[in-house]
Amino acid sequence: MHTNYWPTAQWHTEDPAVLGMDPNKLSELESVIQSDYSNINGMVVVRNGSIAFERYYNGCGPDDAHHVASVTKSIISALIGIAIDNGDITSVDQKVLDFFPEYAPKAADPLKGEVTLRHLLTMTAPYPFQDWQEPLDKMCMQPDWVKYTLDMLGQQGKLGDFKYSTAGAHLLSAILTRSTGRSAREFANEHLFKPIGMKEIPEHEMKAFGFDDLFGSNVKGWVHDPQGHSTGGWGLTLTPRDMARFGFLYLNRGFWEHRQIISEAWINESTSMNPNNYGYLWWLREEDGVSAYSAIGDGGNVICCLPEQELVIAIASEFTMNPRDRWTLIKEWILPAL
């Protein structure tokens, strides 16, 4: 797509009109964000590889990293893809229990043995809770999150039914560490963040595992569990520009500068439409002729990729309950600017 320039060291900013976007429409966006989406801290809109719109709010700036909540899941998905490309993991159809030989599954629960990486990636693993009612706080109070999640797998659930599970994403992080010997944070720094110019994530010692340490004001770098596994379902902090870099890598089908960072096949598998509208830890959408895949986190953190429009929209937000849907903002204010 872009042969001569990559935003590894820095992004190019271009006049929106040059990028085929209406500057007046984009300037209207400013007041809409301030009135209706006031918990947005930063927003970067990239078209054809250059920044068309970049704004920061609430005292934030381009170098501030934000806790992006479940956007972390899509990063974990990319890391699993890279580990498969590297031969650290054989395939998505490997059984989850293969990675935990020391965990003796209860003989009464054969379903546990059937669960594969693909089930975790597509949120179709069986759990005892109802969809969207995962008791995440329970996991966070355990001395061993991985054992807790393995215990929970399979109970009274049905293999193949969609159930959104953050604990399942955390298992993927543990599997990555089992397979590569590195935490997801270390593995990402080396194989994903550094090569595309994202900031390396430093290690931050967890002094406690309370709400603020795991989800609130003490979140720094990339949160980890008591065993040192990077949290798989949340807990990563990123700048909006780095969120945009990650989206741009996907828009380029995993290619960056002179190398394939993630295989094109993995990105196609991760983002191809299915009845659940959910790929490998990416949300999928087809609406009014527009196709998008998005990494979405609580509070309105989003990396939205629109391949046909050559568009990446990265939004970092302050956590609030029930924020306004970012898709409405994209659909009503950004797409009409094209």
C-alpha positions as a Markdown table, in Angstrom:
| # | Residue | x | y | z |
|---|---|---|---|---|
| 1 | Met | 0.0 | 0.0 | 0.0 |
| 2 | His | 2.6 | 2.6 | 1.0 |
| 3 | Thr | 6.0 | 1.9 | -0.5 |
| 4 | Asn | 7.9 | 5.0 | 0.6 |
| 5 | Tyr | 6.7 | 5.9 | 4.0 |
| 6 | Trp | 5.9 | 4.1 | 7.2 |
| 7 | Pro | 5.0 | 5.7 | 10.5 |
| 8 | Thr | 7.6 | 3.7 | 12.4 |
| 9 | Ala | 9.6 | 6.8 | 13.7 |
| 10 | Gln | 6.8 | 9.3 | 13.3 |
| 11 | Trp | 3.4 | 9.8 | 11.7 |
| 12 | His | 2.9 | 12.2 | 8.8 |
| 13 | Thr | 0.1 | 14.6 | 9.3 |
| 14 | Glu | -1.6 | 15.7 | 6.1 |
| 15 | Asp | -4.3 | 18.3 | 5.2 |
| 16 | Pro | -7.6 | 16.2 | 5.3 |
| 17 | Ala | -8.5 | 17.5 | 1.8 |
| 18 | Val | -5.3 | 15.9 | 0.4 |
| 19 | Leu | -6.4 | 12.6 | 1.9 |
| 20 | Gly | -9.9 | 12.9 | 0.4 |
| 21 | Met | -11.6 | 14.0 | 3.6 |
| 22 | Asp | -13.8 | 17.1 | 4.1 |
| 23 | Pro | -12.0 | 19.5 | 6.6 |
| 24 | Asn | -15.3 | 21.2 | 7.5 |
| 25 | Lys | -16.9 | 17.9 | 8.5 |
| 26 | Leu | -13.9 | 17.0 | 10.6 |
| 27 | Ser | -13.9 | 20.4 | 12.3 |
| 28 | Glu | -17.5 | 19.9 | 13.3 |
| 29 | Leu | -16.3 | 16.7 | 15.0 |
| 30 | Glu | -14.5 | 18.8 | 17.6 |
| 31 | Ser | -17.7 | 20.2 | 19.2 |
| 32 | Val | -19.5 | 16.9 | 19.0 |
| 33 | Ile | -16.8 | 15.2 | 21.0 |
| 34 | Gln | -16.7 | 17.9 | 23.6 |
| 35 | Ser | -20.5 | 18.0 | 24.0 |
| 36 | Asp | -21.5 | 14.3 | 23.6 |
| 37 | Tyr | -18.3 | 12.2 | 24.1 |
| 38 | Ser | -16.6 | 14.1 | 26.8 |
| 39 | Asn | -14.8 | 11.1 | 28.2 |
| 40 | Ile | -12.6 | 10.9 | 25.0 |
| 41 | Asn | -9.0 | 11.7 | 26.0 |
| 42 | Gly | -7.4 | 11.3 | 22.6 |
| 43 | Met | -8.4 | 10.5 | 19.0 |
| 44 | Val | -6.3 | 9.8 | 15.9 |
| 45 | Val | -7.9 | 9.4 | 12.4 |
| 46 | Val | -5.5 | 7.9 | 9.8 |
| 47 | Arg | -6.4 | 7.9 | 6.1 |
| 48 | Asn | -4.2 | 6.4 | 3.4 |
| 49 | Gly | -1.4 | 6.1 | 6.0 |
| 50 | Ser | -1.3 | 9.8 | 7.2 |
| 51 | Ile | -3.0 | 11.5 | 10.1 |
| 52 | Ala | -6.1 | 13.5 | 9.0 |
| 53 | Phe | -7.4 | 14.4 | 12.4 |
| 54 | Glu | -5.7 | 14.3 | 15.9 |
| 55 | Arg | -7.1 | 15.8 | 19.0 |
| 56 | Tyr | -6.5 | 15.5 | 22.8 |
| 57 | Tyr | -8.8 | 16.4 | 25.6 |
| 58 | Asn | -9.1 | 16.5 | 29.4 |
| 59 | Gly | -5.5 | 17.6 | 29.8 |
| 60 | Cys | -4.0 | 14.7 | 27.8 |
| 61 | Gly | -1.4 | 14.8 | 25.0 |
| 62 | Pro | 0.1 | 12.6 | 22.3 |
| 63 | Asp | 2.6 | 10.9 | 24.7 |
| 64 | Asp | 0.0 | 9.9 | 27.4 |
| 65 | Ala | -0.7 | 6.2 | 27.6 |
| 66 | His | -4.2 | 5.2 | 28.5 |
| 67 | His | -5.6 | 1.9 | 29.9 |
| 68 | Val | -7.3 | 0.6 | 26.8 |
| 69 | Ala | -9.2 | -2.2 | 28.6 |
| 70 | Ser | -10.4 | -5.0 | 26.3 |
| 71 | Val | -8.5 | -3.6 | 23.3 |
| 72 | Thr | -5.8 | -5.7 | 25.0 |
| 73 | Lys | -7.6 | -8.8 | 23.7 |
| 74 | Ser | -7.0 | -7.9 | 20.0 |
| 75 | Ile | -3.3 | -7.5 | 20.8 |
| 76 | Ile | -3.2 | -10.9 | 22.5 |
| 77 | Ser | -4.8 | -12.3 | 19.3 |
| 78 | Ala | -2.0 | -10.8 | 17.2 |
| 79 | Leu | 0.6 | -12.3 | 19.6 |
| 80 | Ile | -0.9 | -15.8 | 19.3 |
| 81 | Gly | -0.8 | -15.4 | 15.5 |
| 82 | Ile | 2.9 | -14.4 | 15.6 |
| 83 | Ala | 3.7 | -17.4 | 17.9 |
| 84 | Ile | 2.0 | -19.7 | 15.4 |
| 85 | Asp | 4.0 | -18.1 | 12.6 |
| 86 | Asn | 7.2 | -18.6 | 14.6 |
| 87 | Gly | 6.3 | -22.3 | 15.3 |
| 88 | Asp | 6.0 | -21.7 | 19.1 |
| 89 | Ile | 2.4 | -22.9 | 18.9 |
| 90 | Thr | 1.3 | -25.5 | 16.3 |
| 91 | Ser | -2.2 | -24.3 | 15.4 |
| 92 | Val | -5.4 | -22.8 | 16.7 |
| 93 | Asp | -6.8 | -26.4 | 16.9 |
| 94 | Gln | -4.4 | -27.4 | 19.7 |
| 95 | Lys | -6.2 | -28.4 | 22.8 |
| 96 | Val | -5.9 | -25.9 | 25.7 |
| 97 | Leu | -5.1 | -28.7 | 28.2 |
| 98 | Asp | -2.1 | -29.7 | 26.1 |
| 99 | Phe | -0.4 | -26.6 | 27.4 |
| 100 | Phe | -1.1 | -27.4 | 31.1 |
| 101 | Pro | 0.0 | -31.0 | 31.5 |
| 102 | Glu | 0.3 | -30.6 | 35.3 |
| 103 | Tyr | -3.4 | -29.7 | 35.5 |
| 104 | Ala | -5.3 | -32.9 | 36.0 |
| 105 | Pro | -8.8 | -32.4 | 34.6 |
| 106 | Lys | -11.6 | -34.0 | 36.5 |
| 107 | Ala | -12.5 | -37.2 | 34.7 |
| 108 | Ala | -16.2 | -36.3 | 35.1 |
| 109 | Asp | -15.7 | -33.4 | 32.8 |
| 110 | Pro | -14.6 | -34.6 | 29.3 |
| 111 | Leu | -15.7 | -31.3 | 27.8 |
| 112 | Lys | -12.7 | -29.6 | 29.2 |
| 113 | Gly | -10.4 | -31.7 | 27.1 |
| 114 | Glu | -12.2 | -30.7 | 23.9 |
| 115 | Val | -11.6 | -26.9 | 24.2 |
| 116 | Thr | -9.1 | -25.5 | 21.7 |
| 117 | Leu | -7.3 | -22.2 | 21.2 |
| 118 | Arg | -9.8 | -21.5 | 18.5 |
| 119 | His | -12.6 | -21.7 | 21.1 |
| 120 | Leu | -10.8 | -19.2 | 23.3 |
| 121 | Leu | -10.1 | -16.8 | 20.4 |
| 122 | Thr | -13.7 | -16.8 | 19.1 |
| 123 | Met | -15.3 | -16.7 | 22.6 |
| 124 | Thr | -17.0 | -20.1 | 22.0 |
| 125 | Ala | -15.5 | -22.0 | 24.9 |
| 126 | Pro | -18.0 | -23.5 | 27.4 |
| 127 | Tyr | -18.4 | -21.8 | 30.9 |
| 128 | Pro | -21.0 | -22.0 | 33.7 |
| 129 | Phe | -22.0 | -18.4 | 33.5 |
| 130 | Gln | -24.5 | -16.6 | 31.2 |
| 131 | Asp | -23.2 | -14.6 | 28.3 |
| 132 | Trp | -22.0 | -11.1 | 29.5 |
| 133 | Gln | -22.3 | -12.2 | 33.1 |
| 134 | Glu | -18.8 | -13.4 | 33.7 |
| 135 | Pro | -17.8 | -13.1 | 37.4 |
| 136 | Leu | -14.4 | -11.4 | 36.6 |
| 137 | Asp | -14.0 | -10.0 | 40.1 |
| 138 | Lys | -13.9 | -13.7 | 41.4 |
| 139 | Met | -10.9 | -14.5 | 39.1 |
| 140 | Cys | -9.1 | -11.4 | 40.3 |
| 141 | Met | -9.4 | -12.5 | 43.9 |
| 142 | Gln | -7.8 | -15.9 | 43.3 |
| 143 | Pro | -4.2 | -16.7 | 44.1 |
| 144 | Asp | -3.9 | -18.5 | 40.8 |
| 145 | Trp | -6.0 | -17.1 | 37.9 |
| 146 | Val | -5.1 | -19.7 | 35.4 |
| 147 | Lys | -6.1 | -22.7 | 37.6 |
| 148 | Tyr | -9.3 | -20.9 | 38.4 |
| 149 | Thr | -10.1 | -20.4 | 34.7 |
| 150 | Leu | -9.2 | -24.0 | 33.9 |
| 151 | Asp | -11.5 | -25.2 | 36.7 |
| 152 | Met | -14.3 | -23.1 | 35.3 |
| 153 | Leu | -13.9 | -24.3 | 31.7 |
| 154 | Gly | -16.4 | -26.8 | 30.5 |
| 155 | Gln | -18.8 | -26.7 | 33.4 |
| 156 | Gln | -22.4 | -26.9 | 32.2 |
| 157 | Gly | -21.5 | -24.9 | 29.1 |
| 158 | Lys | -21.9 | -25.9 | 25.5 |
| 159 | Leu | -18.9 | -26.0 | 23.1 |
| 160 | Gly | -19.4 | -23.5 | 20.3 |
| 161 | Asp | -21.9 | -21.1 | 21.9 |
| 162 | Phe | -20.8 | -17.5 | 22.0 |
| 163 | Lys | -19.9 | -16.4 | 25.5 |
| 164 | Tyr | -17.8 | -13.3 | 26.0 |
| 165 | Ser | -15.0 | -14.3 | 28.5 |
| 166 | Thr | -12.1 | -12.2 | 29.7 |
| 167 | Ala | -10.7 | -15.1 | 31.7 |
| 168 | Gly | -10.5 | -17.1 | 28.4 |
| 169 | Ala | -8.3 | -14.3 | 26.9 |
| 170 | His | -6.2 | -14.5 | 30.0 |
| 171 | Leu | -5.7 | -18.2 | 29.4 |
| 172 | Leu | -4.3 | -17.3 | 25.9 |
| 173 | Ser | -1.8 | -15.0 | 27.6 |
| 174 | Ala | -0.7 | -17.9 | 29.9 |
| 175 | Ile | -0.5 | -20.3 | 26.8 |
| 176 | Leu | 1.7 | -17.7 | 25.0 |
| 177 | Thr | 4.1 | -17.7 | 28.0 |
| 178 | Arg | 4.0 | -21.5 | 28.3 |
| 179 | Ser | 4.9 | -21.7 | 24.6 |
| 180 | Thr | 7.5 | -18.9 | 24.3 |
| 181 | Gly | 9.0 | -18.6 | 27.8 |
| 182 | Arg | 8.2 | -14.9 | 27.7 |
| 183 | Ser | 5.3 | -12.9 | 29.2 |
| 184 | Ala | 2.9 | -11.4 | 26.6 |
| 185 | Arg | 4.5 | -8.0 | 27.5 |
| 186 | Glu | 8.0 | -9.2 | 26.7 |
| 187 | Phe | 6.9 | -11.1 | 23.6 |
| 188 | Ala | 4.9 | -8.1 | 22.3 |
| 189 | Asn | 7.8 | -5.7 | 22.9 |
| 190 | Glu | 10.1 | -7.8 | 20.8 |
| 191 | His | 7.9 | -9.2 | 18.0 |
| 192 | Leu | 5.2 | -6.5 | 17.6 |
| 193 | Phe | 5.6 | -3.2 | 19.4 |
| 194 | Lys | 9.3 | -2.5 | 18.6 |
| 195 | Pro | 9.2 | -3.5 | 14.9 |
| 196 | Ile | 6.3 | -1.1 | 14.1 |
| 197 | Gly | 7.5 | 1.8 | 16.3 |
| 198 | Met | 5.1 | 1.4 | 19.2 |
| 199 | Lys | 6.5 | 2.4 | 22.6 |
| 200 | Glu | 8.0 | -0.5 | 24.5 |
| 201 | Ile | 6.0 | -1.4 | 27.5 |
| 202 | Pro | 8.1 | -1.3 | 30.7 |
| 203 | Glu | 7.7 | -3.7 | 33.6 |
| 204 | His | 5.8 | -2.3 | 36.5 |
| 205 | Glu | 5.8 | -4.2 | 39.8 |
| 206 | Met | 2.3 | -5.0 | 41.0 |
| 207 | Lys | 2.3 | -4.1 | 44.7 |
| 208 | Ala | -1.3 | -5.3 | 45.2 |
| 209 | Phe | -4.2 | -6.8 | 43.2 |
| 210 | Gly | -7.1 | -4.6 | 44.2 |
| 211 | Phe | -9.5 | -2.8 | 41.9 |
| 212 | Asp | -7.3 | 0.3 | 41.4 |
| 213 | Asp | -4.2 | -1.9 | 40.7 |
| 214 | Leu | -6.0 | -4.0 | 38.1 |
| 215 | Phe | -8.5 | -1.6 | 36.6 |
| 216 | Gly | -8.2 | 1.9 | 38.1 |
| 217 | Ser | -5.8 | 4.7 | 38.7 |
| 218 | Asn | -2.7 | 2.5 | 39.4 |
| 219 | Val | -2.7 | 0.7 | 36.1 |
| 220 | Lys | 0.7 | 1.3 | 34.4 |
| 221 | Gly | 2.5 | -0.5 | 31.6 |
| 222 | Trp | 0.8 | -3.9 | 31.3 |
| 223 | Val | -0.9 | -5.4 | 34.4 |
| 224 | His | 0.0 | -9.0 | 35.3 |
| 225 | Asp | -1.5 | -11.7 | 37.5 |
| 226 | Pro | 0.1 | -13.1 | 40.8 |
| 227 | Gln | 2.1 | -15.6 | 38.7 |
| 228 | Gly | 3.4 | -12.8 | 36.4 |
| 229 | His | 1.3 | -13.5 | 33.3 |
| 230 | Ser | 0.4 | -10.3 | 31.5 |
| 231 | Thr | -3.4 | -9.9 | 31.7 |
| 232 | Gly | -4.9 | -11.3 | 28.5 |
| 233 | Gly | -8.2 | -9.5 | 28.6 |
| 234 | Trp | -7.4 | -6.0 | 29.7 |
| 235 | Gly | -4.6 | -4.1 | 31.5 |
| 236 | Leu | -2.5 | -2.7 | 28.7 |
| 237 | Thr | -1.8 | 1.0 | 28.4 |
| 238 | Leu | -1.2 | 2.6 | 24.9 |
| 239 | Thr | -1.0 | 6.0 | 23.3 |
| 240 | Pro | -3.6 | 6.8 | 20.7 |
| 241 | Arg | -0.9 | 7.0 | 18.0 |
| 242 | Asp | 0.3 | 3.6 | 19.0 |
| 243 | Met | -3.2 | 2.3 | 18.8 |
| 244 | Ala | -3.4 | 3.7 | 15.3 |
| 245 | Arg | 0.0 | 2.0 | 14.4 |
| 246 | Phe | -1.5 | -1.4 | 15.4 |
| 247 | Gly | -4.6 | -0.8 | 13.4 |
| 248 | Phe | -2.5 | 0.4 | 10.4 |
| 249 | Leu | -0.5 | -2.9 | 10.6 |
| 250 | Tyr | -3.8 | -4.8 | 10.3 |
| 251 | Leu | -4.9 | -2.6 | 7.4 |
| 252 | Asn | -1.6 | -3.5 | 5.7 |
| 253 | Arg | -2.4 | -7.2 | 6.2 |
| 254 | Gly | 0.4 | -7.6 | 8.7 |
| 255 | Phe | 3.1 | -6.1 | 6.5 |
| 256 | Trp | 5.3 | -3.3 | 7.8 |
| 257 | Glu | 8.3 | -1.6 | 6.0 |
| 258 | His | 10.2 | -4.6 | 4.7 |
| 259 | Arg | 8.8 | -7.4 | 6.7 |
| 260 | Gln | 5.7 | -9.5 | 7.4 |
| 261 | Ile | 5.1 | -9.0 | 11.1 |
| 262 | Ile | 2.0 | -11.1 | 11.2 |
| 263 | Ser | 1.0 | -13.5 | 8.5 |
| 264 | Glu | -1.7 | -12.3 | 6.1 |
| 265 | Ala | -3.5 | -15.6 | 6.6 |
| 266 | Trp | -3.8 | -14.9 | 10.3 |
| 267 | Ile | -5.2 | -11.4 | 9.8 |
| 268 | Asn | -7.7 | -12.8 | 7.2 |
| 269 | Glu | -8.8 | -15.5 | 9.6 |
| 270 | Ser | -9.0 | -13.0 | 12.5 |
| 271 | Thr | -11.3 | -10.6 | 10.7 |
| 272 | Ser | -13.5 | -12.6 | 8.4 |
| 273 | Met | -17.2 | -12.3 | 9.1 |
| 274 | Asn | -19.2 | -15.0 | 10.8 |
| 275 | Pro | -22.6 | -15.3 | 12.5 |
| 276 | Asn | -21.3 | -14.1 | 15.9 |
| 277 | Asn | -19.8 | -11.0 | 14.4 |
| 278 | Tyr | -16.7 | -11.8 | 16.3 |
| 279 | Gly | -13.4 | -13.0 | 14.8 |
| 280 | Tyr | -10.2 | -13.9 | 16.7 |
| 281 | Leu | -10.8 | -11.4 | 19.6 |
| 282 | Trp | -11.9 | -8.7 | 17.1 |
| 283 | Trp | -15.5 | -7.3 | 16.7 |
| 284 | Leu | -16.8 | -7.5 | 13.1 |
| 285 | Arg | -19.4 | -5.3 | 11.5 |
| 286 | Glu | -21.0 | -5.0 | 8.1 |
| 287 | Glu | -23.5 | -2.2 | 7.8 |
| 288 | Asp | -24.8 | -0.1 | 4.9 |
| 289 | Gly | -22.1 | -1.5 | 2.6 |
| 290 | Val | -19.3 | -0.6 | 5.2 |
| 291 | Ser | -17.1 | -3.4 | 6.6 |
| 292 | Ala | -15.2 | -2.8 | 9.8 |
| 293 | Tyr | -13.3 | -4.8 | 12.4 |
| 294 | Ser | -12.6 | -3.2 | 15.7 |
| 295 | Ala | -10.7 | -3.8 | 18.9 |
| 296 | Ile | -13.1 | -2.5 | 21.6 |
| 297 | Gly | -12.6 | -1.8 | 25.3 |
| 298 | Asp | -14.8 | -0.6 | 28.1 |
| 299 | Gly | -15.4 | 3.1 | 28.4 |
| 300 | Gly | -15.2 | 3.7 | 24.7 |
| 301 | Asn | -11.6 | 2.6 | 23.8 |
| 302 | Val | -11.5 | 1.6 | 20.2 |
| 303 | Ile | -9.3 | 0.8 | 17.3 |
| 304 | Cys | -11.6 | 0.7 | 14.3 |
| 305 | Cys | -10.2 | -0.5 | 10.9 |
| 306 | Leu | -12.2 | 0.2 | 7.7 |
| 307 | Pro | -10.1 | -1.5 | 5.0 |
| 308 | Glu | -12.1 | -0.4 | 2.0 |
| 309 | Gln | -11.9 | 3.2 | 3.2 |
| 310 | Glu | -8.2 | 3.0 | 4.0 |
| 311 | Leu | -9.2 | 4.3 | 7.4 |
| 312 | Val | -8.0 | 3.6 | 11.0 |
| 313 | Ile | -9.7 | 5.4 | 13.9 |
| 314 | Ala | -8.1 | 5.2 | 17.3 |
| 315 | Ile | -9.9 | 6.5 | 20.4 |
| 316 | Ala | -8.6 | 6.4 | 23.9 |
| 317 | Ser | -11.1 | 7.2 | 26.7 |
| 318 | Glu | -11.4 | 7.8 | 30.4 |
| 319 | Phe | -13.5 | 5.0 | 31.9 |
| 320 | Thr | -17.1 | 5.9 | 32.5 |
| 321 | Met | -20.2 | 3.7 | 32.8 |
| 322 | Asn | -22.3 | 3.5 | 29.7 |
| 323 | Pro | -20.4 | 5.9 | 27.4 |
| 324 | Arg | -22.0 | 6.7 | 24.1 |
| 325 | Asp | -21.3 | 4.2 | 21.4 |
| 326 | Arg | -18.3 | 5.1 | 19.3 |
| 327 | Trp | -19.7 | 3.6 | 16.2 |
| 328 | Thr | -22.4 | 6.3 | 16.1 |
| 329 | Leu | -19.6 | 8.9 | 16.2 |
| 330 | Ile | -17.8 | 7.2 | 13.4 |
| 331 | Lys | -20.9 | 6.6 | 11.3 |
| 332 | Glu | -22.4 | 10.1 | 11.7 |
| 333 | Trp | -19.2 | 12.3 | 11.7 |
| 334 | Ile | -16.2 | 10.5 | 10.2 |
| 335 | Leu | -17.6 | 8.4 | 7.4 |
| 336 | Pro | -19.6 | 11.4 | 6.0 |
| 337 | Ala | -16.3 | 13.3 | 5.8 |
| 338 | Leu | -15.0 | 10.9 | 3.2 |
